[in-house]
Amino acid sequence: MNAHDKFLGENAQPAVVHYGDGEMTVLRHGDFVVCAVSGKRVPLGELRYWSPVLQEAYAGSAEAMQRYLQLQAEGRL
């Protein structure tokens, strides 16, 4: 369990989201998305970082930077 889980409850459902440039579209309503780097649940209302190219969400700026550096090291950027 992480800090977000205690607010989401046991019945929380994941959302399906399309990540665009500066906006996101919820395709299936839910309570959270999962960070692609840390695996943390991120409540939709708190989601601020995502990649429209990779279509993945990040829990915060540290996770987004970690993913960027990983992709850079792999030569994918």
N, C-alpha and C positions, 0 to 999 in steps of 0.2 A: 504494500500500500504506500502511496506517496501523498504529498500534501493536498493535491487536488482531489484524490479519491474520496476523502472524508466529506467533501461537499457534494459529490456527485451521487452518492448512495449506491446501494446494491442494484437497483433497477435502472440505472443510467444506461442509455443506449448510444452506440456510436453513430455519428452523422456521416453522411457521404457528401463530400464537398468538391466542387470544381474550383481550383485556385486560378484566378486571373491576375492581371497586372493591377495591383492596388485594390482589388475587390475579390470577393469570393461569392460563389453561388451555392446554396445548400440544395443538393439534389434529393437527399433523403434526410428528413428532420431527425435530429438526435441531440444528445446532451454534450458530446465531446468529440474530439478527433485525437488520434494517437500521434505523438511526436515520432518522426522517422529516425531520429538519432537516439533519443533516450528511452523511448517507449512509454513516456509519461502521458497520462490523459490530460488533455488541454480543453477546458470548457470553451464552447464556441464563443461566448461573450468575452473571453480573455485572449483569444487567438490573435496574434499580431504579426507573426512571422511564418512565411510559407514560400515555396518555390513554384511559380507557375510553369516553369520548364519541366521540373521533375514531378510536379503534382504531389507534393508532400508538405506536411506541416511540421513546425518546430515549436518546442515549448517556450523558447526565448531566444534572445540574441546570441547567447553563448552556443546554443545548439545549431543555430543557423550558420554561425561562423565556423564551427567545427565541421559541418557538412561542406561548406565552401572550400575550406582548406583541404579536406579529404579529396574532393573532386579535382582541385588544382594539382595535388600531389599525384593523382592518377592520370593527369594530362587530359582530363575531360572538360576543361575550361579553356 
